[in-house]
Amino acid sequence: MDTSLIITSATGFMAVLGGLLAVLLIVANKRLYVFEDPRIDEVEDLLPRANCGACGSPGCRAFAEGLVAGTFQPGQCTANSSDKNKDIASLLGVTMSIAEKQLPRVACAGGSHVAWQRAHYEGMEGCRAADLVAGGGKGCNWSCLGQGDCVVSCQFDAIYLDRNGLPHVDAEKCTACGDCIDACPRVLLSMQPISHKLWVACNNKEFGDKAESDCGVACTACGRCEMDAKEGLIAISNNLATVNYTQNNKAEKAAIERCPTGAIVWLEKDDIIRKGKKAKKVIRKDALPVA
C-alpha cells in the first residue's frame, strides 16, 4: 500500500476522531454543567482567606459558599473586620448579625513565681514533650507547663507567654480558631464567650493543703465560692470549683470575695483580672527555686 495513502488515512482518521471527541466534550459540558453562583467569588474576595476554621467551615471558600446558600451569617467570621462583614451582608442582602466574641481562657494561674518545680526539666522543647517526661517536673500535675505549644500553634500571633511562663491571649488578634486548645496536652484552654466573667483559673484536683503546697494560687476546694454564689451557679466537683454557665445570669462578684487563694476570679473589661478581697497577695515576681 502506498505510504502517502496510509499517512493520509491516518491523518483523516485522527481528525475525525478529534472532531468526535470535541463534540462529545461540548455535549458533556452542557449536560453536566453545574451552575455556581458568581457571588461566591465576590464573597470570598471579601474574606480574610485565613482558613482558620473558627466560623465552623473547613475554609474561607466553603464559608463563602455557605454564606451564599444562607447556612452561615457574615458575623460568624471572627477573623474578618466588621466593615468587611458588613460589605458581605450588603452584597447578599442579609441582616448583619453579630455573634458574641469568644476567647480561649486558661484554667491555670500557676506561673513559675507561685507554682513549685519539683525537678529541673531538660529535653525537647514543647509542652507535649515535657508532659511525657514526668510531667515536666512541675509539682502540680494539672498545671500549665509553660513551654509555649499554644503560642507556636497560633497563626495570628494572638498568644504570648509572660515572664512566669503563663499564656495570655490578645483579644484584638484572636480569631477563636481553637488551634491553641488542640495544642495543649493538659487541656487547660477552652473557648469561652466574653460574657463569662466568672472564671476558675485552676485545674488542680488535689484537696486543701496538698493543692496549695504545689501552687500558691490553687483551688483548695474550700467551698466558700459555692456558698457565696447564687444557688446552682458553682459546685465543687473532684476537689475543684466549677461554674455552671447555663446559670451565667446569676454570676456576681460576690462569689470570688472569700476565695483564700484567688483561684476563682472576675474578668473585667479587656480581661483585667480581679481577685477577691480575702485572696492572699502575690508579691513574688521571680521564679521559685526547684524544690
C-alpha positions in Angstrom: 0.0 0.0 0.0 1.2 3.5 -0.9 2.8 5.2 2.1 1.3 8.5 1.3 -2.2 6.9 1.3 -1.6 5.4 4.7 -0.5 8.7 6.2 -3.5 10.5 4.6 -5.9 7.8 6.0 -4.3 8.0 9.5 -4.4 11.8 9.5 -8.0 11.8 8.4 -8.9 9.2 11.0 -7.3 11.3 13.8 -9.0 14.4 12.5 -12.4 12.7 12.6 -11.7 11.2 16.0 -10.6 14.5 17.4 -13.8 16.1 16.0 -16.0 13.5 17.6 -14.2 13.8 20.9 -14.6 17.6 20.8 -18.3 17.2 20.1 -18.6 14.8 23.0 -16.8 17.2 25.3 -19.1 20.0 24.3 -22.2 17.9 24.8 -20.9 16.6 28.2 -20.0 20.1 29.3 -23.6 21.3 28.6 -25.2 18.2 30.1 -23.0 18.0 33.2 -22.6 21.7 33.9 -23.3 22.7 37.5 -24.2 26.3 38.0 -22.1 28.2 40.6 -23.4 31.4 41.9 -20.9 34.2 40.9 -21.4 35.8 44.2 -19.3 33.1 45.8 -16.2 34.5 44.3 -17.2 38.1 45.3 -17.8 37.0 48.9 -14.6 35.0 49.0 -12.7 38.1 48.0 -14.1 39.9 51.0 -13.0 37.2 53.4 -9.5 37.2 55.0 -8.6 33.8 53.4 -7.1 32.7 56.8 -8.8 29.3 56.5 -8.7 29.2 60.3 -12.0 27.2 60.8 -13.3 29.5 63.5 -16.6 30.0 61.6 -17.3 26.3 61.6 -16.4 25.6 58.0 -13.1 24.0 56.7 -12.0 27.1 54.9 -13.0 30.5 53.5 -14.2 29.1 50.2 -16.6 26.7 51.9 -17.7 29.6 54.2 -18.4 31.8 51.2 -20.5 29.0 49.7 -22.4 28.7 52.9 -23.0 32.4 53.1 -24.5 32.5 49.6 -26.6 29.4 50.5 -27.8 31.1 53.7 -26.4 28.5 56.1 -23.9 30.9 57.6 -24.1 34.5 58.7 -21.3 37.1 57.9 -20.8 37.8 61.6 -19.6 34.2 62.1 -16.3 35.1 60.6 -14.3 36.4 63.6 -11.1 36.7 61.7 -12.6 39.4 59.4 -13.1 43.1 60.1 -16.6 44.3 60.9 -16.5 46.5 57.9 -15.8 43.6 55.6 -18.5 41.5 57.2 -20.9 44.4 56.7 -19.9 44.6 53.0 -20.7 40.9 52.7 -24.1 41.3 54.3 -24.8 44.2 52.0 -23.8 42.2 48.9 -26.0 39.3 49.9 -28.9 41.5 51.2 -29.0 39.9 54.6 -29.1 41.4 58.1 -25.7 41.8 59.8 -25.9 39.7 62.9 -23.0 39.9 65.3 -22.0 36.7 67.1 -20.7 37.1 70.7 -16.9 37.2 70.7 -15.2 34.1 72.2 -11.8 33.8 73.6 -9.6 30.9 74.8 -9.4 31.0 78.6 -6.5 29.3 80.5 -7.6 27.2 83.5 -4.3 27.9 85.3 -2.6 30.8 87.1 0.3 28.7 88.3 3.2 30.6 86.9 6.8 29.9 87.9 6.6 32.5 90.7 3.7 30.7 92.6 3.9 27.1 91.4 6.7 24.8 92.6 9.0 23.0 90.2 9.9 19.6 91.8 12.5 18.7 89.2 14.5 20.5 86.6 13.4 19.6 83.1 15.9 19.2 80.3 14.8 17.8 76.9 12.9 18.5 73.8 11.2 21.9 73.9 7.4 21.8 74.0 4.6 21.1 76.5 3.7 17.8 74.9 7.3 16.5 75.2 7.7 17.8 78.8 4.4 16.3 79.8 5.6 12.8 78.7 8.7 13.2 80.9 7.4 13.0 84.5 5.1 15.9 83.8 7.9 18.3 83.0 9.0 18.5 86.7 6.1 20.6 88.0 4.6 19.7 91.3 1.0 20.2 90.1 0.1 17.5 87.6 -2.6 19.7 86.1 -0.7 23.0 85.7 0.5 24.9 82.6 3.9 23.7 81.6 4.9 27.0 80.1 6.7 25.6 77.1 4.5 27.5 74.6 2.9 24.9 72.4 -0.2 27.2 72.3 1.9 30.1 71.2 3.5 28.1 68.4 0.2 26.8 67.2 -1.4 30.3 66.8 -1.0 31.6 63.3 -2.3 35.0 64.3 0.3 35.8 67.0 -2.5 36.2 69.5 -0.9 34.3 72.4 2.3 35.1 74.3 4.0 33.8 77.4 4.6 36.2 80.3 7.8 36.3 82.4 6.4 33.5 84.5 5.6 31.2 81.6 1.8 31.7 81.6 0.0 32.2 78.3 -2.0 35.3 77.7 -4.4 36.0 74.8 -4.5 39.2 72.8 -8.3 39.7 72.4 -7.8 42.0 69.4 -5.7 39.5 67.4 -7.5 36.3 68.5 -10.0 34.8 65.9 -11.2 32.0 68.2 -9.9 29.4 65.7 -9.2 26.9 68.5 -5.7 25.8 67.4 -4.3 26.6 70.8 -6.9 24.4 72.5 -5.9 21.4 70.4 -2.2 22.1 71.1 -2.4 22.0 74.9 -1.6 18.5 76.2 -3.3 19.2 79.5 -6.5 20.6 78.0 -6.2 23.8 80.0 -7.6 26.1 77.4 -11.3 26.3 76.4 -13.3 28.7 74.3 -15.5 30.9 76.3 -17.9 33.8 75.4 -16.7 37.1 76.8 -19.9 37.3 78.8 -18.4 34.6 81.1 -16.9 36.9 83.6 -16.6 34.3 86.5 -13.6 32.1 85.9 -11.8 29.4 87.8 -8.1 29.8 86.9 -7.1 26.4 88.2 -7.5 22.7 87.2 -5.9 21.1 90.3 -7.8 18.1 91.6 -6.0 17.8 94.9 -7.7 18.8 98.1 -6.8 21.6 100.6 -3.2 21.9 101.8 -1.9 19.4 99.3 -3.1 21.5 96.4 -1.7 24.7 97.9 1.6 23.1 98.7 2.1 22.6 94.9 0.8 26.0 93.9 0.0 29.1 96.0 -3.0 30.1 93.8 -4.6 26.6 93.5 -8.2 25.9 94.3 -8.3 24.2 97.7 -12.0 23.1 97.3 -12.9 25.1 100.5 -16.4 25.7 99.1 -16.7 29.3 100.0 -17.4 30.4 96.5 -20.2 27.8 96.3 -21.7 29.1 99.5 -21.5 32.8 98.4 -22.8 32.3 94.9 -26.4 32.1 93.9 -27.8 28.6 94.0 -26.8 26.4 91.1 -24.0 28.6 89.8 -21.0 27.0 91.4 -20.3 23.4 92.6 -17.3 21.6 94.0 -16.5 18.6 91.8 -13.4 16.5 92.1 -12.0 18.9 94.6 -12.3 21.8 92.1 -14.8 24.7 91.9 -16.7 24.6 88.6 -19.0 27.2 87.2 -22.3 26.2 85.6 -22.5 28.7 82.7 -26.1 27.8 81.9 -26.7 29.8 85.1 -24.5 32.7 83.9 -27.2 35.3 84.5 -26.7 34.6 88.2 -22.9 35.4 88.2 -21.9 38.1 90.6 -18.5 39.2 92.0 -19.7 38.1 95.5 -18.6 34.5 94.5 -14.9 35.5 94.4 -14.6 37.7 97.5 -13.8 35.0 100.1 -11.6 32.8 97.9 -8.4 32.5 100.0 -6.0 31.8 97.1 -7.7 33.9 94.4 -8.2 30.8 92.3 -11.6 32.0 91.2 -11.6 35.4 89.6 -13.8 38.0 87.9 -12.7 39.1 84.4 -13.2 42.8 83.9 -13.2 44.7 80.6 -10.2 44.0 78.5 -9.6 40.8 80.5 -8.3 42.6 83.6 -8.3 40.0 86.3 -9.9 40.9 89.6 -9.4 38.7 92.7 -11.5 38.7 95.9 -10.8 40.8 98.9 -9.7 37.8 101.0 -7.3 36.5 98.4 -3.7 36.5 99.6 -1.5 38.9 97.8 1.1 37.5 95.4 4.3 39.6 95.9 6.9 37.4 94.4 7.8 38.1 90.8 10.8 35.8 90.2 10.6 32.1 89.7 10.6 29.8 92.7 13.7 27.6 93.1 13.5 24.0 92.3 12.2 22.3 95.4 
